[in-house]
Amino acid sequence: MLKPMFNTVAETYDLSNKVLTFGLDKRWRKACAEESTSGKYVVDLCCGTGDLSLQLLQNIAPGSLLVGLDFSKEMLKKAVEKKCKNTNVKQAATSFTFVIADAAHVPIRNGCIDDIRIAFSFRNLIYKNPKAITYLREVARTLKDNRQFTCVETSQPNNSFVRGFFHFYCLRIVPFIGGLISGRKPAYKYLGKSAANFPIPQDIMTMMRKAGFKKAKFKPLFLGIVALYIATK
């Protein structure tokens, strides 16, 4: 269901994100990219159109290998276009590529990745997914011991007024505006609903620990509407 949906919205995905977040999505991805990195093998999981990958390129060590993985061919086409146009890619002393792959079956051997990042795609792995823990275990499987999985994702604000406005925005405004821009209102109805019903941070951290991560923490951003989740294997 999700793969065809993301293929259909790929062309307008970046514009929709920019409009719906008032341009703040770039700042939030930057926060994810700037979280301390270690090691030379870095993966941007569910990389979409490649915005986080391009941010990571500016923060990882020279000589590293950066791989963006996504199951949507159309999203990756946009990512490759950005890569080809980006001057930082040509100047970077880093190997950088995109690969078509499903997060349920990551084509990487056990324990060989130093750092995994994901931006605003994490909820697609766990929202109403009975195999959510399995997906998280797949992430943990590829990481080396004592390495980090970091993601930035929508969250549930503690303040009841902020939370109520956030839910209204996700359930009413997101489908309307996203539908106008993309012509695919059902896709943005799903995206809004998955954001409004995303688990609270404490439940996310519990899931991460059940999946095999030793430690998990979160940092609220923008009144708790967004959070940075950091888990260590």
N, C-alpha and C positions, 0 to 999 in steps of 0.2 A: 504493500500500500504506500509506504513512505517514498520508495525510490521513484515511482512514476510521478508522485506529487512534487518532489523536489526538482525533477527534470522539467516539469511544466512551468515552474516559477523561476528557473535559473536566470532567464534573461533580465528580469526586473528585480531580482532578489536584493541586490546591493542598494538600489534606489529605495525599495520598500523599507529596508533596515534603517537607512539614513533618515527617512521621513518619520518612521514610527518611533525612533529613539531620539529624534531631534539632533541627530549627529553624535550622540553620546556613545554609540556602540564602538566607535573608533577608540575612544578613551578607555572603555572597559576592556577591549582586546589588548590595548597597550599595557594595562595593569597586569593582565595574564602573562603577556610576553616578558614583562620586566621582572616577574617573580624569579628569584635566583635560579640559574640553570647550572647544570654540572654534566660533565662527560661530553662525548663527541657524537653520539647517535641520538637524534631528536626526532620525534614523531608528532605531527599535527593531525590528530585523529578526527575524522568527520570534518575535514578541512573546508568543505563547501567551495566557495569561490576564491579561497586562498588568502583572505585578509590577515588572519592570524599568522599564517606562514610568513608573509612578507614582514610582519612586525617581528617575528622571532628571528628572522634573518639578521636583524640589526642588533640582536642581543646574545646570540650564541657565539662560541669561540671560533676563531679561524681554524680551518681544517676539519670542521664538523661536517656531518651528513644530516641534512634536514629532509624528511620525507613527509609529504602531505597525502593522507589517505582519505578516500571518500567513495561511496558506492554509486554516486550519481555522475554519469558521464557528462551530462550537460553542465553541471556545476564545475566539474574539472576543466571543461573547455574554457569557461570563464577564468578559472584560476590560471591556466596556462597562458591565456591572453595577457593577463596582468603581469605574469612573470616575464614575458617577452618584452613588455613595454617598460618595466621597472628598471631604472638605472642602477639602483642599489644591488640588484641581482648580478649585473655585469661586473660590479666592483667588488663584490663579496668574495672572500677567500674561503668559500664554503660550497660543498656539493649540495644541490637542491633539486628535488624532483617531485613529481606527483604520480600517484599510483591508484588505479581503481581497485578498491577492496572494501569488503563489508566488515564492520566492527565486530560482528559476531564470529568471524573467522579471519583474524588478522594474519596475513601471510609473512609472519616473522617468527623466528625460532624463540624458544624459551629463554628468558633472562638475558637478552642481548641489547636492550634499549636503555639508554641512560635517562631519558626525559620524555614524558608524554604530556601533550597539551590538548585542550579542546575548548572551543568557544561557541557558546549558544547552540550546541548540538547535543549536549549531554542529556537533556530531557528527552530527546528522541530515542535514547537507549533505554530509559527506565520508565517513562510515562506509560502507565497501563500495560506494562510489559511483564508477563509472568516469568520471563527469563532474565530479568534485570540483573540479578546476582551473577548469572552466567556471563553476561556481557562484561560486568565489572571484573570478573575473574579472568576473562580473556585479556583485559587491559593489564591486570597484575601479572599474568603469565609472561608477557613479553618484557616486563621491566626487570632490570638487575636489582638485587637486594639493596636496600637503603636508598633507592632512587625514588623520584617524585612523579606523581600524576597530578597535574594542576588543571583546573577548569574554571571558566567564568560562565555563570549561568544565571537566569532569573531566579528569584528567591521569594520568600514570604515575609514581608515586613512585619515587625512586632507591633508597630503602632496600628491600631484598628482603623483609624481614619485613612491613613496611607494605604493600608491593605485593601480597604473597601474601594478606594479610588483606583488602585492598581488592577483589581479584579474587574471593575467596570470597564476600564480602558482595554484590558485584554479581551474581554468577552464581547464588547460592543464596538469599540473604536478600531481595534486591530483588524477584525474581519472586514469592516466597512472600507477603511483606507487601503488596506492590503489588497482587497478585492478590486478597488478602483484602479490601483496602479498596475496590478498583474492580470486582472480579468479572471482571477482564480480565487473567488471568495471562499470556497470550501477549504482550500489549503490554509488560508489565514484564519479561518474559524478553528481549524485543528491547532495551529500554532498558538493562537490566543488562549484556547482552552488548556493546552498543555502547560503554558506558562502560569495561568491562574490556578491550576491544580497541582503544580509542582510540589513535591514534599518539602516540609520544613527542613532547615539545615541539619538539625539534630538527627532526623531520620536518614538523611543522606549520609552523614558520617557513620551511622550505625550500619548501613548497607555496605559502605566501603570497608569497614572492619570485618564484616561477615565475608566479604569477597577476598580477604587475605591481606589487606593493608594493616600494618602495625599501628599507624597513627593517622589521624584525620582531623583537620581543623578547617575553619572558614573565617573569612573576613567580609563583613557586610559592606556594600558599596551603595551610594545613592539612596539613602534612607532605608536600606535593606531590600530594595526592589531587585537588586542584583547582588550576587555574592561570589567571592573567589574561594573555591574549595581546593584544599591541598592535602593529598594523601601520600604517605610514605610506605613503601613495601617493606 
